[in-house]
Amino acid sequence: MARGRKVNSNGERSKQLLLEKAVDLFSTYGYHQTKISDIVKAADLTQPTFYLYFQSKESLFNDLNEKFQNGLNQIFSNNTVHTITNNATNHKIQEHLKQIFDYFIENPSLTKIGFYDTEQSVALKERLVMNLVNVIETNFQDYDVAQHVDSHVLAESLVGSMERLTLTNLLTNKSNPQQLAEEISHIYFSDARKLVR
């Protein structure tokens, strides 16, 4: 918050407006094609106002990326893996995917930035892979799928599908979060059978 500004003052509204317009412009034109002058023009503010809140275009972009990452971190921390029963396994994965897709659809422009356009998106996807590896190894270790497919390969494939289908189906409104979570879960996990030993 800028020094001397009260919460809910015109200054806070100006900062929020700059963030909102920046998200729209970055997600539409990309980081390099968007200029500070474009952001302040869209917000109907001045460049000196911009510099009250942000040191640079890069610092604003980093703030937006941090906001996206914090939202996903909350989902990851709320989905700590517990061993779950056979009947609940597929449901648990569906629910986990649905929460991620809900977040994406609630923040479509921010998702385009944070999940696709930033350097940090690579590390974010790796964390998502590790989160899914943990789910697979905890809940599918005695299943046929885990015996024949490396858990990292399965998790990487799942994240790749999520990445592509978010762009082609979720953000284009061809599928809603529930539908997409069910379909992906069905593709990867519906035929998981527990091995008889």
ChimeraX commands (.cxc) that place a marker at each C-alpha (Angstrom):
marker #1 position 0.00,0.00,0.00 radius 0.5
marker #1 position 1.31,3.47,-0.81 radius 0.5
marker #1 position 2.48,5.49,2.15 radius 0.5
marker #1 position -0.17,7.74,3.65 radius 0.5
marker #1 position -3.10,6.04,1.92 radius 0.5
marker #1 position -5.96,4.64,3.94 radius 0.5
marker #1 position -7.51,1.29,3.12 radius 0.5
marker #1 position -10.55,1.78,0.86 radius 0.5
marker #1 position -9.36,5.25,-0.10 radius 0.5
marker #1 position -9.27,6.46,-3.69 radius 0.5
marker #1 position -5.63,5.35,-3.73 radius 0.5
marker #1 position -6.51,1.75,-2.95 radius 0.5
marker #1 position -9.17,1.82,-5.66 radius 0.5
marker #1 position -6.60,3.22,-8.09 radius 0.5
marker #1 position -4.15,0.44,-7.27 radius 0.5
marker #1 position -6.86,-2.21,-7.70 radius 0.5
marker #1 position -7.90,-0.67,-11.01 radius 0.5
marker #1 position -4.30,-0.75,-12.24 radius 0.5
marker #1 position -4.04,-4.43,-11.27 radius 0.5
marker #1 position -7.32,-5.30,-13.01 radius 0.5
marker #1 position -6.42,-3.51,-16.22 radius 0.5
marker #1 position -2.91,-4.96,-16.19 radius 0.5
marker #1 position -4.28,-8.51,-15.88 radius 0.5
marker #1 position -6.54,-7.95,-18.89 radius 0.5
marker #1 position -3.79,-6.41,-21.00 radius 0.5
marker #1 position -1.05,-8.89,-20.07 radius 0.5
marker #1 position -3.32,-11.87,-20.73 radius 0.5
marker #1 position -4.45,-10.44,-24.07 radius 0.5
marker #1 position -1.23,-8.96,-25.48 radius 0.5
marker #1 position 1.50,-10.52,-23.36 radius 0.5
marker #1 position 4.05,-8.97,-21.06 radius 0.5
marker #1 position 6.39,-7.54,-23.70 radius 0.5
marker #1 position 3.66,-5.97,-25.83 radius 0.5
marker #1 position 1.96,-4.27,-22.88 radius 0.5
marker #1 position 3.37,-0.90,-21.86 radius 0.5
marker #1 position 2.85,1.03,-18.65 radius 0.5
marker #1 position 1.21,3.73,-20.77 radius 0.5
marker #1 position -1.34,1.13,-21.99 radius 0.5
marker #1 position -2.15,0.14,-18.40 radius 0.5
marker #1 position -2.64,3.69,-17.10 radius 0.5
marker #1 position -4.66,4.64,-20.18 radius 0.5
marker #1 position -6.98,1.65,-19.69 radius 0.5
marker #1 position -7.34,2.57,-16.00 radius 0.5
marker #1 position -7.86,6.24,-16.88 radius 0.5
marker #1 position -5.04,7.19,-14.51 radius 0.5
marker #1 position -1.63,8.83,-14.86 radius 0.5
marker #1 position 1.86,7.36,-14.95 radius 0.5
marker #1 position 2.82,9.12,-11.69 radius 0.5
marker #1 position -0.14,7.31,-10.07 radius 0.5
marker #1 position 1.23,4.02,-11.40 radius 0.5
marker #1 position 4.59,4.70,-9.75 radius 0.5
marker #1 position 2.93,5.35,-6.40 radius 0.5
marker #1 position 2.14,1.62,-6.24 radius 0.5
marker #1 position 4.62,-0.18,-8.49 radius 0.5
marker #1 position 8.32,0.31,-9.16 radius 0.5
marker #1 position 8.04,-1.01,-12.70 radius 0.5
marker #1 position 5.97,-3.05,-15.11 radius 0.5
marker #1 position 7.98,-6.08,-13.98 radius 0.5
marker #1 position 7.09,-5.54,-10.31 radius 0.5
marker #1 position 3.40,-5.29,-11.23 radius 0.5
marker #1 position 3.65,-8.48,-13.31 radius 0.5
marker #1 position 5.41,-10.24,-10.42 radius 0.5
marker #1 position 2.66,-9.10,-8.02 radius 0.5
marker #1 position 0.04,-10.64,-10.32 radius 0.5
marker #1 position 2.00,-13.87,-10.60 radius 0.5
marker #1 position 2.41,-14.01,-6.82 radius 0.5
marker #1 position -1.34,-13.55,-6.41 radius 0.5
marker #1 position -1.97,-16.49,-8.79 radius 0.5
marker #1 position 0.58,-18.70,-7.01 radius 0.5
marker #1 position -0.86,-17.86,-3.57 radius 0.5
marker #1 position -4.30,-18.97,-4.72 radius 0.5
marker #1 position -2.96,-22.29,-5.96 radius 0.5
marker #1 position -0.85,-22.74,-2.83 radius 0.5
marker #1 position -4.05,-22.52,-0.80 radius 0.5
marker #1 position -5.61,-25.28,-2.89 radius 0.5
marker #1 position -2.49,-27.44,-2.54 radius 0.5
marker #1 position -2.33,-26.94,1.23 radius 0.5
marker #1 position -6.05,-27.72,1.60 radius 0.5
marker #1 position -5.52,-30.97,-0.31 radius 0.5
marker #1 position -2.94,-32.65,1.85 radius 0.5
marker #1 position -2.92,-36.29,0.90 radius 0.5
marker #1 position -4.49,-38.82,3.20 radius 0.5
marker #1 position -4.85,-42.48,2.39 radius 0.5
marker #1 position -8.35,-42.94,1.09 radius 0.5
marker #1 position -10.56,-45.93,0.46 radius 0.5
marker #1 position -10.92,-47.70,-2.88 radius 0.5
marker #1 position -14.34,-46.17,-3.60 radius 0.5
marker #1 position -13.17,-42.66,-2.75 radius 0.5
marker #1 position -9.94,-42.65,-4.78 radius 0.5
marker #1 position -11.40,-41.48,-8.07 radius 0.5
marker #1 position -13.66,-38.99,-6.28 radius 0.5
marker #1 position -10.68,-37.51,-4.38 radius 0.5
marker #1 position -8.75,-36.91,-7.60 radius 0.5
marker #1 position -11.82,-35.44,-9.30 radius 0.5
marker #1 position -12.39,-33.07,-6.39 radius 0.5
marker #1 position -8.74,-32.02,-6.39 radius 0.5
marker #1 position -8.85,-31.28,-10.13 radius 0.5
marker #1 position -12.20,-29.50,-9.82 radius 0.5
marker #1 position -10.83,-27.14,-7.17 radius 0.5
marker #1 position -7.92,-26.24,-9.44 radius 0.5
marker #1 position -10.24,-25.74,-12.42 radius 0.5
marker #1 position -12.65,-23.68,-10.30 radius 0.5
marker #1 position -9.76,-21.38,-9.42 radius 0.5
marker #1 position -8.72,-21.14,-13.08 radius 0.5
marker #1 position -12.24,-20.30,-14.28 radius 0.5
marker #1 position -12.72,-17.72,-11.51 radius 0.5
marker #1 position -9.45,-16.07,-12.59 radius 0.5
marker #1 position -9.17,-16.68,-16.35 radius 0.5
marker #1 position -6.88,-13.77,-17.21 radius 0.5
marker #1 position -4.69,-14.38,-14.16 radius 0.5
marker #1 position -4.50,-18.07,-15.15 radius 0.5
marker #1 position -3.25,-17.14,-18.63 radius 0.5
marker #1 position -0.47,-15.17,-16.97 radius 0.5
marker #1 position 0.43,-17.42,-14.04 radius 0.5
marker #1 position -0.06,-20.85,-15.61 radius 0.5
marker #1 position 1.31,-20.08,-19.07 radius 0.5
marker #1 position 3.21,-16.82,-19.46 radius 0.5
marker #1 position 5.61,-16.50,-16.54 radius 0.5
marker #1 position 8.98,-18.10,-15.93 radius 0.5
marker #1 position 7.62,-19.28,-12.57 radius 0.5
marker #1 position 4.94,-21.35,-14.32 radius 0.5
marker #1 position 7.50,-24.12,-14.96 radius 0.5
marker #1 position 8.21,-24.45,-11.22 radius 0.5
marker #1 position 4.49,-24.22,-10.47 radius 0.5
marker #1 position 3.71,-27.12,-12.82 radius 0.5
marker #1 position 6.54,-29.13,-11.28 radius 0.5
marker #1 position 4.95,-28.61,-7.84 radius 0.5
marker #1 position 1.63,-29.72,-9.28 radius 0.5
marker #1 position 3.32,-32.84,-10.69 radius 0.5
marker #1 position 4.85,-33.63,-7.29 radius 0.5
marker #1 position 1.47,-33.08,-5.61 radius 0.5
marker #1 position -0.11,-35.58,-8.01 radius 0.5
marker #1 position 2.78,-38.05,-7.64 radius 0.5
marker #1 position 2.08,-38.00,-3.91 radius 0.5
marker #1 position -1.62,-38.70,-4.52 radius 0.5
marker #1 position -0.81,-41.53,-6.95 radius 0.5
marker #1 position 1.83,-43.16,-4.77 radius 0.5
marker #1 position -0.28,-42.89,-1.64 radius 0.5
marker #1 position -3.54,-44.12,-3.10 radius 0.5
marker #1 position -2.71,-46.18,-6.20 radius 0.5
marker #1 position 0.37,-48.17,-5.13 radius 0.5
marker #1 position -1.57,-51.47,-5.14 radius 0.5
marker #1 position -3.34,-50.77,-8.42 radius 0.5
marker #1 position -2.59,-52.12,-11.87 radius 0.5
marker #1 position -2.01,-48.62,-13.27 radius 0.5
marker #1 position 0.75,-47.95,-10.72 radius 0.5
marker #1 position 2.40,-51.27,-11.54 radius 0.5
marker #1 position 2.66,-50.48,-15.26 radius 0.5
marker #1 position 3.14,-46.72,-15.40 radius 0.5
marker #1 position 5.77,-44.69,-13.58 radius 0.5
marker #1 position 4.02,-42.30,-11.17 radius 0.5
marker #1 position 6.03,-39.32,-12.48 radius 0.5
marker #1 position 5.11,-40.12,-16.08 radius 0.5
marker #1 position 1.46,-40.44,-15.09 radius 0.5
marker #1 position 1.53,-37.14,-13.16 radius 0.5
marker #1 position 3.39,-35.31,-15.98 radius 0.5
marker #1 position 0.82,-36.60,-18.49 radius 0.5
marker #1 position -2.00,-35.48,-16.25 radius 0.5
marker #1 position -0.55,-31.96,-15.87 radius 0.5
marker #1 position 0.03,-31.78,-19.63 radius 0.5
marker #1 position -3.61,-32.68,-20.22 radius 0.5
marker #1 position -4.71,-30.09,-17.66 radius 0.5
marker #1 position -2.55,-27.45,-19.31 radius 0.5
marker #1 position -3.90,-28.09,-22.81 radius 0.5
marker #1 position -7.54,-28.64,-21.84 radius 0.5
marker #1 position -7.61,-25.53,-19.66 radius 0.5
marker #1 position -6.79,-23.50,-22.78 radius 0.5
marker #1 position -8.99,-25.36,-25.25 radius 0.5
marker #1 position -11.99,-26.35,-23.13 radius 0.5
marker #1 position -12.12,-24.60,-19.77 radius 0.5
marker #1 position -11.23,-21.01,-20.68 radius 0.5
marker #1 position -13.33,-21.27,-23.86 radius 0.5
marker #1 position -16.35,-22.49,-21.83 radius 0.5
marker #1 position -16.63,-25.76,-23.76 radius 0.5
marker #1 position -16.40,-27.57,-20.41 radius 0.5
marker #1 position -17.09,-26.49,-16.86 radius 0.5
marker #1 position -14.71,-27.38,-13.99 radius 0.5
marker #1 position -16.82,-30.36,-12.86 radius 0.5
marker #1 position -17.09,-31.84,-16.36 radius 0.5
marker #1 position -13.41,-31.43,-17.11 radius 0.5
marker #1 position -12.34,-32.90,-13.76 radius 0.5
marker #1 position -14.60,-35.92,-14.31 radius 0.5
marker #1 position -13.41,-36.49,-17.88 radius 0.5
marker #1 position -9.69,-36.24,-17.02 radius 0.5
marker #1 position -10.14,-38.42,-13.96 radius 0.5
marker #1 position -12.01,-40.98,-16.05 radius 0.5
marker #1 position -9.28,-41.05,-18.73 radius 0.5
marker #1 position -6.48,-41.62,-16.25 radius 0.5
marker #1 position -8.02,-43.41,-13.29 radius 0.5
marker #1 position -11.35,-45.08,-14.05 radius 0.5
marker #1 position -9.74,-48.40,-14.98 radius 0.5
marker #1 position -7.51,-48.55,-11.92 radius 0.5
marker #1 position -7.93,-52.00,-10.43 radius 0.5
marker #1 position -6.58,-53.14,-7.14 radius 0.5
marker #1 position -4.32,-56.13,-7.57 radius 0.5
marker #1 position -5.26,-59.33,-5.75 radius 0.5
marker #1 position -2.28,-60.66,-3.85 radius 0.5
marker link #1:1,2 radius 0.2
marker link #1:2,3 radius 0.2
marker link #1:3,4 radius 0.2
marker link #1:4,5 radius 0.2
marker link #1:5,6 radius 0.2
marker link #1:6,7 radius 0.2
marker link #1:7,8 radius 0.2
marker link #1:8,9 radius 0.2
marker link #1:9,10 radius 0.2
marker link #1:10,11 radius 0.2
marker link #1:11,12 radius 0.2
marker link #1:12,13 radius 0.2
marker link #1:13,14 radius 0.2
marker link #1:14,15 radius 0.2
marker link #1:15,16 radius 0.2
marker link #1:16,17 radius 0.2
marker link #1:17,18 radius 0.2
marker link #1:18,19 radius 0.2
marker link #1:19,20 radius 0.2
marker link #1:20,21 radius 0.2
marker link #1:21,22 radius 0.2
marker link #1:22,23 radius 0.2
marker link #1:23,24 radius 0.2
marker link #1:24,25 radius 0.2
marker link #1:25,26 radius 0.2
marker link #1:26,27 radius 0.2
marker link #1:27,28 radius 0.2
marker link #1:28,29 radius 0.2
marker link #1:29,30 radius 0.2
marker link #1:30,31 radius 0.2
marker link #1:31,32 radius 0.2
marker link #1:32,33 radius 0.2
marker link #1:33,34 radius 0.2
marker link #1:34,35 radius 0.2
marker link #1:35,36 radius 0.2
marker link #1:36,37 radius 0.2
marker link #1:37,38 radius 0.2
marker link #1:38,39 radius 0.2
marker link #1:39,40 radius 0.2
marker link #1:40,41 radius 0.2
marker link #1:41,42 radius 0.2
marker link #1:42,43 radius 0.2
marker link #1:43,44 radius 0.2
marker link #1:44,45 radius 0.2
marker link #1:45,46 radius 0.2
marker link #1:46,47 radius 0.2
marker link #1:47,48 radius 0.2
marker link #1:48,49 radius 0.2
marker link #1:49,50 radius 0.2
marker link #1:50,51 radius 0.2
marker link #1:51,52 radius 0.2
marker link #1:52,53 radius 0.2
marker link #1:53,54 radius 0.2
marker link #1:54,55 radius 0.2
marker link #1:55,56 radius 0.2
marker link #1:56,57 radius 0.2
marker link #1:57,58 radius 0.2
marker link #1:58,59 radius 0.2
marker link #1:59,60 radius 0.2
marker link #1:60,61 radius 0.2
marker link #1:61,62 radius 0.2
marker link #1:62,63 radius 0.2
marker link #1:63,64 radius 0.2
marker link #1:64,65 radius 0.2
marker link #1:65,66 radius 0.2
marker link #1:66,67 radius 0.2
marker link #1:67,68 radius 0.2
marker link #1:68,69 radius 0.2
marker link #1:69,70 radius 0.2
marker link #1:70,71 radius 0.2
marker link #1:71,72 radius 0.2
marker link #1:72,73 radius 0.2
marker link #1:73,74 radius 0.2
marker link #1:74,75 radius 0.2
marker link #1:75,76 radius 0.2
marker link #1:76,77 radius 0.2
marker link #1:77,78 radius 0.2
marker link #1:78,79 radius 0.2
marker link #1:79,80 radius 0.2
marker link #1:80,81 radius 0.2
marker link #1:81,82 radius 0.2
marker link #1:82,83 radius 0.2
marker link #1:83,84 radius 0.2
marker link #1:84,85 radius 0.2
marker link #1:85,86 radius 0.2
marker link #1:86,87 radius 0.2
marker link #1:87,88 radius 0.2
marker link #1:88,89 radius 0.2
marker link #1:89,90 radius 0.2
marker link #1:90,91 radius 0.2
marker link #1:91,92 radius 0.2
marker link #1:92,93 radius 0.2
marker link #1:93,94 radius 0.2
marker link #1:94,95 radius 0.2
marker link #1:95,96 radius 0.2
marker link #1:96,97 radius 0.2
marker link #1:97,98 radius 0.2
marker link #1:98,99 radius 0.2
marker link #1:99,100 radius 0.2
marker link #1:100,101 radius 0.2
marker link #1:101,102 radius 0.2
marker link #1:102,103 radius 0.2
marker link #1:103,104 radius 0.2
marker link #1:104,105 radius 0.2
marker link #1:105,106 radius 0.2
marker link #1:106,107 radius 0.2
marker link #1:107,108 radius 0.2
marker link #1:108,109 radius 0.2
marker link #1:109,110 radius 0.2
marker link #1:110,111 radius 0.2
marker link #1:111,112 radius 0.2
marker link #1:112,113 radius 0.2
marker link #1:113,114 radius 0.2
marker link #1:114,115 radius 0.2
marker link #1:115,116 radius 0.2
marker link #1:116,117 radius 0.2
marker link #1:117,118 radius 0.2
marker link #1:118,119 radius 0.2
marker link #1:119,120 radius 0.2
marker link #1:120,121 radius 0.2
marker link #1:121,122 radius 0.2
marker link #1:122,123 radius 0.2
marker link #1:123,124 radius 0.2
marker link #1:124,125 radius 0.2
marker link #1:125,126 radius 0.2
marker link #1:126,127 radius 0.2
marker link #1:127,128 radius 0.2
marker link #1:128,129 radius 0.2
marker link #1:129,130 radius 0.2
marker link #1:130,131 radius 0.2
marker link #1:131,132 radius 0.2
marker link #1:132,133 radius 0.2
marker link #1:133,134 radius 0.2
marker link #1:134,135 radius 0.2
marker link #1:135,136 radius 0.2
marker link #1:136,137 radius 0.2
marker link #1:137,138 radius 0.2
marker link #1:138,139 radius 0.2
marker link #1:139,140 radius 0.2
marker link #1:140,141 radius 0.2
marker link #1:141,142 radius 0.2
marker link #1:142,143 radius 0.2
marker link #1:143,144 radius 0.2
marker link #1:144,145 radius 0.2
marker link #1:145,146 radius 0.2
marker link #1:146,147 radius 0.2
marker link #1:147,148 radius 0.2
marker link #1:148,149 radius 0.2
marker link #1:149,150 radius 0.2
marker link #1:150,151 radius 0.2
marker link #1:151,152 radius 0.2
marker link #1:152,153 radius 0.2
marker link #1:153,154 radius 0.2
marker link #1:154,155 radius 0.2
marker link #1:155,156 radius 0.2
marker link #1:156,157 radius 0.2
marker link #1:157,158 radius 0.2
marker link #1:158,159 radius 0.2
marker link #1:159,160 radius 0.2
marker link #1:160,161 radius 0.2
marker link #1:161,162 radius 0.2
marker link #1:162,163 radius 0.2
marker link #1:163,164 radius 0.2
marker link #1:164,165 radius 0.2
marker link #1:165,166 radius 0.2
marker link #1:166,167 radius 0.2
marker link #1:167,168 radius 0.2
marker link #1:168,169 radius 0.2
marker link #1:169,170 radius 0.2
marker link #1:170,171 radius 0.2
marker link #1:171,172 radius 0.2
marker link #1:172,173 radius 0.2
marker link #1:173,174 radius 0.2
marker link #1:174,175 radius 0.2
marker link #1:175,176 radius 0.2
marker link #1:176,177 radius 0.2
marker link #1:177,178 radius 0.2
marker link #1:178,179 radius 0.2
marker link #1:179,180 radius 0.2
marker link #1:180,181 radius 0.2
marker link #1:181,182 radius 0.2
marker link #1:182,183 radius 0.2
marker link #1:183,184 radius 0.2
marker link #1:184,185 radius 0.2
marker link #1:185,186 radius 0.2
marker link #1:186,187 radius 0.2
marker link #1:187,188 radius 0.2
marker link #1:188,189 radius 0.2
marker link #1:189,190 radius 0.2
marker link #1:190,191 radius 0.2
marker link #1:191,192 radius 0.2
marker link #1:192,193 radius 0.2
marker link #1:193,194 radius 0.2
marker link #1:194,195 radius 0.2
marker link #1:195,196 radius 0.2
marker link #1:196,197 radius 0.2
view
